[in-house]
Amino acid sequence: MLSAADNELLTHTDAATPMGEYFRRFWHPFALSREMAEPDGPPIRVKIMGEDLVAFRDTQGKVGLVEPQCAHRGANLFFGRNEECGLRCVYHGWKYDVNGHCVDMPNVPPEAGYHGKVSIKAYPTREFGDMVWAYLGPAEHMPAAPPQLECGLVPASHRYVSKRLVDCNWAHSMEGALDTAHFSFLHMPAPGVKSNENPDAAADENRLRWLRNDPLPQFVVREHDVGFVIGGSRKADNDTLYWRITQFMLPAHSLTPAAMPGETYFGYSWVPITDASCWIYVYGWHPDRPLTADERAKYEKGGYGQMAELGPGYVPLRNRTNDYLIDRDDQKHRTFTGVRGIAEQDQMAWESQGIIADRTKERLSPTDVGIVHFRRAMLDGARALRDGKAPAAASRCDGYCLRSGGAVESSKLSFEEMMCERFGSETGSATGSMI
């Protein structure tokens, strides 16, 4: 469990909070590129870590992320005209470029002392992996690039990227991705019922059997330059272990443990909206081939487990407001939860913990070792920054090119040997990795 003070430190990311300042030393996605696909298209509202902003793509294709209030009299620039390399306020025509500079003041005489000298707050942006990223921290500490996740380094034809709204604090949603012990329960079909949520898992019923039969996996955690990798092993067949390996990358990225050799990899990036909600950016990629039209169509409809079925505004169709459309008959006879979709099952579990989980009342078990490491890493990082030590991981953008997934290996291999057999690297580095 955590103390109330540590729980507050972990979960609060608004400006001027220790965790909020820590988050702001890293690049974060704030929109999908397709949300602003058209130059001079409509601006979009953005809220990130409690801050209201407006984003727009200018005539040259550059993306601006600026404060919403016009410097003249505070009219909201979300309603502005996106035209000729700038966002023009509809009230009196003041116009701002992607850097926040006011480049036109139609109602201000040229001789006025402030003519051409007005700016509003603007944040640097980059596009990477079909996501638009922003850096909200001190300019002198800005990392050179967003984290170089492998999904952004493969050709666009090899990846699919989406996002979904989560109605709870970022931290216990993030913790759910590091807790792979829950697969023995939350995502299980009833005995004898085949899984149709994840074609990769459905193709190998042995995996489901191993997950079901061993609810107490043994975990190993190894730190690396940008976080840690955690492996959970379950008893398999013939003196082998079924390993499920998860990556955690500071401050809020994770790669999933399911992909076997030759299968599609998946990952997540969490971005706090407020302390009460967050976005999860979800991406799937294959390093060796383009994704098929059928795969993309299934992703669009919430298939393959990691992608939720979405309604308007990237809100899952099965959500807190409708009890995730839980089917009690299905729960009794066919699935463990009665909720359709692995992503939705996860979200139900997270959101059922409350808006901000009360970690002072929990009782952790040996399978929560990844969660303990996550909390320690985040709390230590926020405290270190408060004491003047910047996070080294923020500048190690190339260190984020990692993989995770599943493996079946001899029980005689150490964790490091198993990682080298599966990925060609003890940490799961994608550089020179096996597929």
N, C-alpha and C positions, 0 to 999 in steps of 0.2 A: 504494500500500500504506500501511498504518498501522504505527506502532511498536506494540510489545507493550503499552506503557503506555496509548497512546491507544485501542487495542482494548479494553483492560480498562475504561477510562473510559466508552467508548461502550456497552458491553454489560451492565454491572452496574447494576441498578436497585433493589437492596434498600435499606432505610433506612440513612441515614448514609453512603451512597455519593454522590459528586457528581451522577451522573446520576439516582440515585434521588431526591435532594432536588429536582432540576430537574423531574422528572416530577410530583412531589407539589405543585408550584405550579399544576397544571392539573386540571380535572375529567376523570374517566375513567369510561367505562361499566364496570360490574362484573356486570351481569345483564340479561337480557331481561325486560321487564315481565311477559311471560307466564309466566316461571319462578316468579313470586310473584303470580299473578293474584288469588288469593282472600284477602280480609281474614281475619285469624286463621288463615291456612293454615300449612302446614309451613314451618319455617325452612329456609334453604339454607346450605351451606358456601360460603365465598368465600375465595379466595386471590389476593392482588394484590400484586405487587412483593415477594414473599417473606413477606407478612404474612397470617396465618390469622385469619379473621373469620367472623361469622355474620350473615346478613341475614334480616329478617322484615317482613311487612306487617301493621300493627296493625289494630284494629277499625275505625278511621276511614280506613284506606287509606294511611296514612303508612308509609314504609319506613325501618326502622332498620338500621344497619350497625354492629355492636358487636364488641368482642373476645369470644372464645368462653368465657373462664373466668369463672365466677361469683366475685364478690368474697368470698364466704363461705369456701369451701374448694376452689374451683377446678374444680368439676364443669363439664362442657362444655354450654354453652347450646344447642348444636345439638339436643340431646335434650329441650329445654325445651318447655313448653306455651305456645302462643301464644294468649293469652286476654285479653279486656277491656283492650285498649290496653297490653299488655305481654307480655314473654317471661319465663315463670316457670321457674326452675330446678327440675328434678324431684327434686333431692336433699333440700333443706330449704325450698323454696318461695319463695326470694328472687325478686323480680320486677323487671324492668327495662323502662323505656320506650324509645322510639326515640332519645332523647338520652343513654341510658346511665344515667339516674338510677335508683337502687333505690327503687321506690315502695311496696314492701311487704316487711317482714321478720318473718314470722310467729313465728320463734323468738327474737326479740330484744325484751326489755322496752322499753316506750315511754320509760322514764326513762333508758335507756342513752345515753351521750354521743354515740354515733355513729348513733343511730337517725334515719333520714331524711336522713343526710348522706353516704351512700356512693354512689359512681358508678363505672362502668367506662368504658373508652375507647369513644367513639362518634364516627363521622364524619358530616358533613352529607351528605345525599343529595338528588337532584332526579330527576324523571322527565322525559325529553325524547326524542321520536322513538321511542317504544316500547322505550326502554332506560332502565335505572336507573343514574345517575351518582353518583360520590362524589368528594369533595375530601379528600385525605389530608394536606394541608400545614398551615402555620401559620394559625390562625384570622384573624389580622390581615391576611393577604394573600389571603384567599379571593376569587376572582373572583365577580362578581354572578350569573353563570349559566354553565351548560355552553356549549361552542362551538355557535353557532347554525347548525348544518349545515342545508342546505336540506331534507334528507330529514325533519327534525323540524318544519319549518315548513309543509309541505304537509298537507292533511287525511290522517288515518290511512288512508283508503281508497286513497290514492295511493301508498302505500309498503309495502314488505315488508322486514322486518329479521330477521336470523338471526345465528348465530355459529358458529365451529368451532375446535376445539382444534388447535394447531400444536406439533409436537414438536421445537422448536428455539428459539434465542434470538430475541427480538423484532426485533433490529436487521437481521439479514440477511434475515429474512422481509419486513420493511418495505422494504429495498432492492430486493427483487424487484419491488415495485409501481412503483418509479421507473425500472426498467430496461425500457423498452418496446422496445429493440432485439431482445429475445429472441423477440418475436412472429414474427419471420421464420423461426424454427426450432421452438421448443418446442410451439407450438400449431398447427402446420401439418398439414393433411391432405396426403396424397401428391398429386402433380400429377394433375389430372383427377378427383380425388375431391372431392365437395362436402362442405362443413362442415355437420355437424348439431349442433354443440355450441352455437352461438350463432345464433338465428334472424335477428338483425339482420345479422350478417356473412354468413350464408348467403344473405340476400336480395340481397347485392351481392358477387358473386364478384370484381368488380374490386378490392375491398379486399384480398382474399386474394392476388390476382395482384401487386398493388403491394408487399405485404408480402414475398412470396416473392422478387420480382425485385430488391429493393433492401435488402440486409441491413446497409447502412451509412447509416442515417438521419443527417441533420444536425440537431444540437440547438441550441436557444436557451433560456436560462434567464433569467427575470426575477423578482426578489424582490418580495414585497408585504408587507403589514402582519403577516401571520401565517405566513409561510413563503415559498414560491416556486411559480411555475408553469413547467413545462418543456414545450416543444414539439419534437417530432421530425418532420422532414419527409422524405418519400420521393418519388421521381419518380413522377408519375402519367401521365396522357395529355394531349396537346395543350397542352404548356407549362403544365401545372398541377402542384401539389404536393399530396400526401396528407399532411395533418397529423394527428398523434395528440398530444393535449394532456393532460398529467397535472398534478394539483394535489398539492402537499405542504403540509400544515398542521401546525404544531408542536403537540405533540411527536411525534405518531404517527398522523396521519390522511392518507388519500390518496383522490383521486377518479380513476376509471379513464379511459382514453383512447379508448374504442371508440364511444361514443354519437354518432351523427349526428343532425342536426336531426329532431325528432319522435320519437326513440327514447328508451328508458328510460335514466336515469343510474344509475351505481353508485358506491359508495364503501366504504372500509374504515377501521376504527379498530383499532389494535393496542394490547393491554393486556398487559404482562408478568405472568405468574403467578409464575414464578421466572426466574432467568437461563437456565434450560434449557427453558422452554416459555412459550407465550403464547396468548391468545385473539385471534381476529380477529372483530370485529363487522362484518358485511357487510350493506349496505342498498342496495335498489334503489328508485327513485322516479320518478314521472312528474309534472312540474309542472302538466300541463294536463288530466289525466283520471285517473279511478280505474283501478287495475290490475284486469284481468279475473279471473274465477274460474279460467280456464284458465292464465293467467300464474301465479297464486298456487300452483296445483297443481303446476306445473312447478318453481317455486322450491322447494317442499317436497321434491321428488324430486331436487333437485340440477341442475335444468335452467338454461338460459341462461348457462352458462359460469361466472358469478361465484359461484354457490352450489354447494357440494359436496354429494354424496349422503351423508347422515349416519346414523349409528347411535345407540345410547343414549349419553347424556352429551355430545351434539354432537360426537362423534368421527367423522371421515370413515370411511366403510366401506372405502375404499381408502387405506391408510396405511402407515407405515414397517414395521409388524409383518408385513404380508403382501406386501411389495414392491409395494404399490399395484396389485396384481393385474395386473401388466404382462403384456401379450400380445405375445410376440415375433413371431408371425405377422402380427398387426395392425401392429406396428411396421415390419415388412419390406415390407408391401404397401399399407397404407391410411393410417397416420398416422406422424408423425415419432417419437413416443415409445412407442406401444403402451399408453399409459395413458389410460383414459377420463375425460373431464372436464377442462375448462380449469383449474378450481380445484385439482383433484388433480394435474394436471401441474405447476402452480406449486409446490404443496406438496412434490412429489417433488424438484424442483430445490432448493428451500430446504433441506429436511431432509437431502438428500444432501451438503450442504456441512458437516455436522456439527452438534453441539449449539450450539457457539459457533464461528463461522467464524474461522479464523486468517488475519487480513488482512495479516499480515507476509509471507505467501508469495504473494500474488496479483500479477497483472500487469494493470493496468487498461488499457483501450483508450479511444479517443475517444468511444465510445458510452456510457461510464460517467460522463459529466459530471454527470448528475443525482445519482448516488450520491456523487460527490465533494462536491457542494453540500450534500447531506443530512448527510454526516458533519461537514462544517465547521460547519453550523448547529447541530447537536446538541452538538458538542464546545465550540464557542464559548459556547453558552448555558449549559452546565453549568459551565464555568470562570468565566463572568461572575457566575453566582449564587454560586459559591464565594467570589468576591471582593466580594460584597455587592450586585450589580446584579440586580434581579429581572427575569424575562422579561416584556417589555411585551406580547407576544402573549397572555399568559394573561388579561389584562383586556380584550382586544379581541374579545369573544365574537361581536359582529355581523360581524366581518371574515371569519368562517368560512362565510358564506353564499355559496358559490362553485360554479362548474360547470366541468367539463372534458369532453373528448370529441373527436370527429373532425371534419375539415373538408377539403374539396377546393377549393382557391383558386388563383388565378393566381400563378405563380412570381414575378411582379413586385411582389407585396405584401410589405411588411415583416411581421415577426412581430406587431407591435402592430396593424398594419392588418388582418391576418388575424384576430386575436382580436376586434377590433371588428366585423368582418363576421360572425363566427360567434356571438359572445356579447354584442355590444353594449358590451363593456368590455375594456380592455387586459389586465386581470388575471383575467377570467372571473367577475366579480361577478354574482351571480344577481339582484341588484336591477335590475329593468328589463331583464333579459336576454331574448334571443330563445330560443325553444324549440329 
